Amino acid sequence: MLVHMVFGTMTDGPDFSHEIALGGSVAGVDEVGRGPLAGPVTAAAVILDPACIPEGLNDSKKLSAKKREALFDIIQDVAQVSLGWASVEEIDEINIRNASLLAMVRAVEGLAQAPTHALIDGNVIPKGLTCPATALVKGDGRSVSIAAASIIAKVTRDRLMVSLAQQHPGYGWENNAGYPSKAHIQALQDIGVTPHHRRSFKPVHNILYQDK
């Protein structure tokens, strides 16, 4: 398998130059949800149509929620999109880093059309990919395909956490998406641990075993 790592300098925003240089059908791949105390980690793989690239694509963290939602719908309409997940149980079993890479592999595997190359956000190539891959550091700010994947992954996971917040009120997941906000930590102490909390993460582990 061909593997590359590209470190390069940041530009003013993502573009399609990496995809053009690689040629063929290139999938941008990104994940979201490494830092939260609750919920799965979510990855997305996106193959953009070179003739129909949505305007305004960027690192999802740099976009407003309203802009992400709008781009989410557009990307779904004009690109090939696939999601991959790793569960809380898998995160606790194999650690969050490996679970994130596993979710990325699942996202690529789920594409209707197998890509000829994958552009991976970060500096690690997930094991198990069936196509050549390039690791692109801060890729969501450099490649529009990775930026699109970051938007799909974030909006999807945020929506899931809003849904889980309705089942487990009090933790503020509809606002913090499971990240360790002050209110979330306080709720853990007051209400306790849910099945959706990552028991291998220190704040959750400490609460579970504080009396043992």
N, C-alpha and C positions, 0 to 999 in steps of 0.2 A: 504493500500500500504506500502510495506517495503521501508524504506528510511535509508540510511547510509551517514555519512560524514567521510572521511578519510583525515587526515592532514599529517601524516607521514613525513619522511625526503626525500629529493631529492636523487636520485641515479645518476650514471654517464650518464644515458640516459633511455629512455622508454623501457619497456619490456612487456611481456605477462603474468606476474605473477598475476595481478589483475583479468584478464579474466579467468585464470586457476582456481583461488580460487573460483570464482563465479560459474563457470561451465555453461553449456548451451550455448545459442547464445547471446553473449554480444555485444552491440553496443557502440562504442565510440562516444561521441557527443561534438562538440566544435562550437564556433561562432567567427566571425570576423566582425569588423566594428562598434564597440561601440564609438570610438573616432572621426570619420570623421564628417565634417560639411555637407557632401552631400552623397547621395546614401543610399540604404537600408542596413539593417544589415543581414548578411548571416550566416546560420548554416549548418552543415553537420553531418550526422550520418553514421557511417561505421561499418559493421560487417566483420571482417577479417576471412579468412580461416586459422585455426591454422596450416595447412599443407603447407600454401603458404603465408607467411608473407614477404612483400617486405623488402629488406635490406635498411638501412639508414633512417628509419622513425624517425622523431624527431619533436619537436616543430617547426612549420613553420617559426617562427621568427628567428630561428637559422640556417635556410637553405638558400642557395643562390636561386635566382629566377630560375636559370637554373636547380638546383636540385629539387626544388618544382615542376617545370613543368614536369620533367622526372618522378618523383614519382606520380604525379597526374595521368598520363596515366597508369602507372602500377597498381595503386590502383583501377582505374576504371575497369581494366581487370580482377583482381583476387579477388575483394571483392564486397560485397553488399553496395551500396552507395545511399544516398538520401540527397537532399538539402531542406532547409527550409528558407523562407524569411520573413522579416517584412518590410513593406514599409515605406517611409519617412512620409507619412500621419499617419501611425500607431505609428511610433516613436514619432511624435509630439503630438499624442493623449494620449498615455499611458505611455510615457517616454522611454528612451533608455534601461533601465534595463529590464523593463517588455517586451519590444519589442524583446530584445535578447532572453529572456526565451521563448517567443512565437515562435520565429523562430526555437529554439531547439525542441520544441514539434512538430512542423510541420515537421521537418527533420525526427524525429523518426517515426511519423505517415506515412511518405512516403516510408518507407522501404518495399520492396516486402515481406520479411519475418519478422513478428513481433518478436522483440528480447525478450529473457527471462529476460534480465537485461540491464540497460543503465548505462554507466559510463559517468558522466557529468563533464566537466572541470569547476573548480571553487568550490565555497562553498555553492551554492544554488541549490536545486532541483526544476526544473520548475513544476508548477502546471499543471495538465491535462495529465501527462504521464499515459499511460495505462499499464505500466510494472514497476516492482521494479527498484529503481535507487540508485546509489551511487555518491555522490559529491566528486570529487577528486581534491584537491587544487593543482594547477600547474600540472594538469593531463596531459597536452600535452607533458610534459617532463618526465612522469612516465609510461604512458600507450601507447603502440603502436597503439591501436585502436583510442584513442583520438588524438594522433599525426597525424594519417592518416586523421581523420576528420578535424583537423586544416589545413592540406595541401589542402584538397578538398575545404574547405570554402574560404581560402585565394586566391587560384588561380582563383576560380570561380568569386569571388567579384572583384579581380584586373582586370580580363578580362572584366567584366561589366563596370568598371569605365573607361577603355580604350575606350570602345565603346561609352560611354556617353561623353567622352572628344571630340570625333569627332563631336558630335552634338552640344556641347557647348565648343568651343575652348577658350583658354585664362586662364582657371583656373588651368591647369597643372594636371588634374585628371589622365592622363596617367602616371604620375610620382608620384604624392602624394596620389592617390587613394581616394581623397576627404578629407584627413586629413588637419588640419589647418597649412599648411606651410606658410612661409612668403609671397611667391608668390600668394598662394591661397587667403590669407587675402587681399592682395593688389588688386587682381582681383575682389574680392567681392566689394571693395570700388570703383573701376574704372568702372566695367562692370555692377555690380548689382547682384541680387539674381535670381537664376534659379528655375524652379519647382522641381528640384532634391535636393535643399538645405533644411536642417532641420531648420525650423523656430523657434523651441523651443530652439535651441542651441544659447548661448549668442552672439557670434560674428555675426551670421546671424540676430538674433533678433535686435541687436543694430543698424545694418545697415538699416534694414527695418523701424525702428521707430526713427531714429536719428533726423528726422525733425518734429516729432510729439510730 
